[in-house]
Amino acid sequence: MSKVFFITGCSLGLSIAKHVLSQGNRVGATARNVDDLDYLTQQYPTHFLALPLELTNTHQVAAALSSTIKAFGPIDVVVNNAGAGLSGDFETCPVDMGRQFFDINYWGTLDVVRQALPILRQSGRSSKILVISSVIGMTAAFPGMSYYSASKLALECTAEIIQSELDPAWKIRLGLVLLGGFDTGVLGRNLVLAPSGVYDDPKMPSHKFARGLSKYQPPGDPEKAAKAIVLYALMEDAPMRLILGADAFASAEKKMEELVEEYDKKHFAYPEAESAHVHVTSIVGESYDRIFLIEPNLPDHPQAKFPGCVVFSEIYQVTGPVERFAGNIASEGYMVALPSSFHEFEPPEAIPYDTEGTDRGNRYKIEKTVEAYDEDSTLSVDLLCALPNCNGRIAATGMCLGGHLALRDTHVDRDGRTLIRNTMDDAGINVTFVEVQAQHAFIRDESSKGRWDAALSRRLFGMMMESFTRNVARDLGPRSNASTKLEHIC
């Protein structure tokens, strides 16, 4: 079923509109000069409506929303992309200019949100309001961008509070898109104030930034960004924030590291392991994959090298028990990567279990393609091998450890277990196959359903680590051509 989008702004908003239209959806798009949108009107006469809008004109906002509904029916997604750019030293920037800028970027955007809320609520449909922001609001990293950064951060804070005020029964979700640098042409339209007074010195930070900005070539592709934003807009239970652009990820992570250091609150998930995560782009799944990283915490040995281990979690993604299991591996001296299993279908957070809909992971693991599983493996291994403290030797395991091969477990029956053994044997893979009499999910170290068997989990974990030690932890050198076939002769 096609969706109806209401999009403000003609920079990245134009790329978003084109991608939405290419999928057969309908779009009401605004611009200060609607002549800029004539070619889309001609190309999509029944699916595209160009609307004039000055963001500070509340009557035009109401008229544009009303015209979109009249032309296409109830709105499903509102994309707030319109705004302005302003750079200049805070002290010398005229106060009136700063206020006018906030009238556009902050109050103008919120006027669209305010007028859209009752419209979306009355439709009774699941709907989304996106605020296209900038990672600069989060990082506050650039001198001369005080008003711009403040407007973006204010929008993000306000959007989060608005979301907390909404009744879930209204089915209205807000989302924040924090952009890095994308080549949309918007930089050329920004108002740049020349340094003046005591700031008019080539050595001053804002002076240096202004010179660099004049030569800056944004690295991001707006078409790829538009595709990701539309995917995010239509995603159910999406995270509040979507960070787009390699430069955005880098600056956001740097800011978070600085805050942790500033507040002296270091998060150690385990006594001997440290936890973090990174985002990588998935081509097969057309999404981003969050890969959790847990590594030995040895600050006195910064040059230490460790083998890597990929831990695949199923069916709830990276839950507390899965993270603790991985932390135990890290404490044995491994760099551990845990890909979020179902990033094509869900946000990276753990799927709640023992609740309604908890079994959707069983559906996802079948719907997910082999190519997507392979890509997750490749991304995880590539990430580990790129870490300076990883020696390039990689092990792999999964959760539930042994649970799906328990004799009383119905997930894999007798014929299925035989098929697994025969397939690996036919492929010439030496494998130790262990079956135990145990409940499914016996390694889940929680009271949930009373299945946790600590003693059995500990013993099987020891067997796994012994295998890793023999094959990965030790540098055995290259394999010889000698036969590795096992003999079964007494």
Secondary structure, DSSP 8 states (H G I E B T S, - for coil): ---EEEEE-SSHHHHHHHHHHHTT-EEEEEESSGGGGHHHHHHSTTTEEEEE--TT-HHHHHHHHHHHHHHH-S--EEEE-----EES-TTTS-HHHHHHHHIIIIIIHHHHHHHHHHHHHHHTS-EEEEEEEEHHHHH--STT-HHHHHHHHHHHHHHHHHHHHS-GGG-EEEEEEEE--B-SSGGGGSEE----GGG-STTSHHHHHHHHHHH----B-HHHHHHHHHHHHT-TT--SEEEESHHHHHHHHHHHHHHHHHHT----SBTTEEEEEEEEEETTTTEEEEEEEEEE--TT-TT--EEEEEEEE-SSSS-HHHHHHHHHHHHTT-EEEEE-TTTTTS-SS----SSTTTTHHHHHHHHS-HHHHHHHHHHHHHHHHHSTTEEEEEEEEEESTTGGG-TT-SSS-HHHHHHHHHHHHHTT-----------TTTT--SSGGG---HHHHHHHHHHHHHHHIIIIIS---S--SS--------
